[in-house]
Amino acid sequence: MNNEFEKIDKIKVDALEEILGKKFPVLDDGFVRVVDYMGSDDSIVQAARVSYGKGTKKVNEDRGLIRYLLRNRHTTPFEMCEIKLHVRVPMDAWRQWIRHRTANINEYSTRYSLAIEASQKTDPNEWRMQSKDNKQGSEGFFPFELGSKLSERELELQNFAREIYQERLDFGVAREQARKDLPLSTYTEAYWKVDLHNLLHFLELRMHHHAQFEIRSYALAIGKEILARWCPVTWEAFQDYRTNSLELSSMEVQLLKLIAAQKNEEAKALADQFGWLKKTDGVLKAHRERNEFESKLSVLEIKAPWM
């Protein structure tokens, strides 16, 4: 009988093995840690070359292939890698987290167990003001004196909510009902298993400077402390082609061509044609696309012709 059994060694990443189970602190009482993983940069290369069979490749060729795949959004090979994380996160940030419906999740249940006795606290220097241009964002911070008052009231609210919760439990109220008035600042824990392709999508959105600070803190910890160790070539390419790159719309390309050719008046006319330069009492009205283009020009150290 022909024996076609071939022993295959499980891929291990030494840099990641060293931190299995290690808690990386996030915010005041949260953390993220690796529980298990499958695959590595080598798995991406292996999947991409499956049609070629066996063969030796140089390290620089493997790196070039991963960069090519990521640059051109050939995502399937990245799905060959998976990682399982254990996270401790405030419930309001967790609500944003689980909007990414491309992972396997098992969350700590306050129907069966007592709620985690910890809530995210806000430092007096960290109270953010509502953005005037972005309804879902923030900009700037309140003065320390007011921040101290806000932090004091926050603590009062959290302590009172916890007192009411405990009181209900002492009376014998069911845990599933006693929990209903706990604040969203209460920490929860979960296991989150995701493939590398979907992890990169998560990080691209949640590491962005427009993402809410709290969830961005977790994304940065996952990227810098975990992904950088697990798949360093992918992490390098991800930074080059996603987080530190610029994406231009067709309108932005047209404008940039005119600006590069020093045709500033034509660029202004075209921007006006796009509806970017509407004014109220002689002052430019806020316009999100124009603001985003101005930010990209700023990175390139180019001044917009209408500024």
C-alpha positions, 0 to 999 in steps of 0.5 A: 500500500502506498503511504503518502503520509507526509509529516508537516511541522506546525509553523512557529514564530519565535518572536510571537511565542515569547509573548503568548499570554502576555498582557499588553496594557491599554487605557487604564485597566484594559489589555490585549494578549495573544492566546493562539495563532496559526501561520506566519509570513511564510504561510502567505507565501506558501498559499500564493505559490501553491500552484507552483508546487515546491521550490526554493525562494530567496527571502527577498523574493518572499518579501517582494511577493508579500508586498506585491500581494498587499499593494495590489489587494490580492487578499486571499493568501492573507486569510491563511493566517489566523490569530486569537486574542483575549481582550479586556475593553470598555463596552462602548469601545467594544460596540465599535469593535464588534461591528467588524463582523469578520471574526469569531467572538466569545464574550464574557457574559454578565448573565452567568457571571458578575460584571467585571468590577472595573470601569474606564476612568478618564484623566482630567487632561483627557476630556475631549471637545466635540468637533465642529466639522465632524459629527462623530469626532472630537478635537481639542481638550477641556482645561484641566480645571473643568476636566477635574470636575468632569472626572470627579462626576464620572467617578460618582456616577460609576460608583453609584451605578455599581452600588445599585447593581450590587444592591439588586444582586443582594436582593436576589435580582437575576443577574441578566436584569441587574446589569441593565443600568451598568454604564458603557464604561464598564469593562468586558472581556472577550476572545476574538479570533480573526484571519490576517486579511480581516485583521488588516482591514480592522487595523486600517480603519481603527489605527486611523487618526480619525478613529476614536481614541479608545479603540485606536489605542487597542488597534495600535497595541495589536499592530505594534506589539503583536502583528509586528512580531507575528508577520513582520514583512506583512506589517512593514508592507501594511505600513508602507501601502496602507497607514503611511500612504495616500490615496487620491480620488480622480478629482484630487488627481486632476487638481494635483496635476494642475498644481504641479504644473503651477496652474493655480488659477485653473486649479481653483476654478476646477475646485470651485466646479467641484463645489469645494469653494462655496463661501458664506460672508466671504469665508469658505464653508466647511467641506469634507472632501476639500479638507481631506485633500488639503490634509494630503497636500500638507503631507506633501508640503504643498499649499492649496491654491485657495489657501 
